[in-house]
Amino acid sequence: MDLTTTDAFDGLECVDCGATFDAAEATHECPDCGGVLDPTYDYDAIDLDRETLESRPFDSMWRYEELLPFARESAVTMDEGATALVDCPNLADELGVERVLVKDEGRNPTGTFKDRGQTVAVTAATQHGASDVVLASAGNAGQAAAAYAGRAGLESHVFLPSRSGFTNKAMVNVHGGDMNVVGGRIGDAGAAYEEAREEHDDWYPLQTFTTPYRHEGKKTMLYEIVEQLDWETPDAICYPTGGGVGLIGMYKAATEFRELGLIDDLPALYAAQASGCAPIVEAYEEGWDEHEPVENPDTICGGLEIPDPGASPWILEAIRATDGGAVATDDPDILEAGVQVAQHAGLEMVPSSAAAASGAWELAERGEFDGDETIVILNTGSGNKEADVLRSHLMGQGI
């Protein structure tokens, strides 16, 4: 099978055992050990400088084609990426730092950063000759998968927990997806997804870290942030962390830009979680190299309620190697942070992303920042998707 790949794309490497594979042969987990596969590149073959990038339209994440596996001409794309990096001086004053900027991923086609991962993953599915794609999702990834599958002419099968938001469920159907609502939480949806895979071995999985390509799409967030800051690396990035796909992607992107001589320093990456489900924070604080699953996860932030993140060693490497950290805050503080960002900066954050804002406030209160930093907060989705959650928080305060 011939794939339409970019010149420098070498193939796939297992992050667990180090084995390498041709991308036309290996499509998902490592055939040797079942580990996570990661796209690799010949960086010496990439001739990419600041001037070249600056000469291109800031129109899509595919403007970084040389650092992606597939050629832009073959991509299943709706011009995702190229989202705004919004300066928020009021938030900077409240945190006591020089600058706070919000990377507003709610402006993507389906309203979340999941589009970045799905454009690459669904492109891979088409190149591998898939007719059907399948995944379990807390909500947004399933909606994005249905959208991109529909654009590619593929059938999509999406397993969502019953607690998923109405918007996600509705739009999976609107995009033509086969929606399966499973009672319980994300783990229950995952179990139903696994059963479906056993029954339909020709369905192409788009599951996080099962496909090698979703974190590869999300790494483009870091490329954009650096370029939008005129090639200055931010001092810290606060990222709302469930499965940690975007955090791992940005860590990889930063190392790639450094390898290519486009930046000198890596930003400190901070994983922000809800205290009701904070396996990464616990592992970081305890000095572990891998998390312990959370037995009874309990947070209103459905996107963060991932009790057993499969790539935790990679997440922990990312935050430690960049001199970042991990922080957890309570649900009421998270919701209040989302309200404060809306009222003081005008930006609408999905509640799970408000954990990154709440985490930034907590880090500032702990004295983590000196006062001259540039801090980037990731808003991974549009607040419109779960406006009822933030409104209920206000109503609980009698507002």
Secondary structure as UniProt FT lines:
FT   TURN            7..8
FT   STRAND          9..14
FT   TURN            15..17
FT   STRAND          20..21
FT   TURN            23..25
FT   TURN            31..33
FT   STRAND          37..41
FT   HELIX           43..45
FT   HELIX           50..54
FT   HELIX           61..67
FT   HELIX           72..74
FT   STRAND          85..87
FT   HELIX           89..95
FT   STRAND          99..104
FT   HELIX           105..107
FT   TURN            109..110
FT   HELIX           114..127
FT   TURN            128..129
FT   STRAND          132..136
FT   HELIX           140..152
FT   STRAND          155..161
FT   TURN            162..163
FT   HELIX           166..174
FT   TURN            175..176
FT   STRAND          178..182
FT   HELIX           186..199
FT   TURN            201..202
FT   STRAND          204..205
FT   TURN            208..210
FT   TURN            212..213
FT   HELIX           214..218
FT   HELIX           220..228
FT   TURN            229..231
FT   STRAND          236..240
FT   HELIX           245..259
FT   TURN            260..261
FT   STRAND          268..274
FT   TURN            275..276
FT   HELIX           279..286
FT   HELIX           302..304
FT   TURN            310..311
FT   HELIX           312..321
FT   TURN            322..323
FT   STRAND          325..329
FT   HELIX           331..345
FT   HELIX           351..365
FT   TURN            366..367
FT   STRAND          374..379
FT   STRAND          381..382
FT   HELIX           383..386
FT   HELIX           387..396
FT   TURN            397..398
//
